[in-house]
């Protein structure tokens, strides 16, 4: 786990979130997140967990990202970290604001724009 990244996501996510208690994602927003994850071959287990966490339980997005950084996606960590890196990169690029991040995911081709590969989830780089 990358403690520095975890602390950054929690601190700045909390400071810049668009809503105090829960996420305010609608169905289209959730589909954007899940579609991004699916494109990068995220496991079915992690996809279902993400749907539950963000759509049913309404976890704040930065909390959900921090859980992923801590290892929540362990059923296939190597594969699942690819999409997690994309989401972390987009969240950072969007000023740690989840609604701006949704727009970024919709309009940025992360197959072509690959700066997300530099995100260090494991704290090894």
Secondary structure by P-SEA (a helix, b strand, c coil): ccaaaaaaaaaaaaacccccccccccaaaaaaaaaaaaaacccaaaaaaaaaacccccccaaaaaaaaaaccccccaaaaaaaaaaaaaaaaaacccaaaaaaaaaccccccccccccccccccc
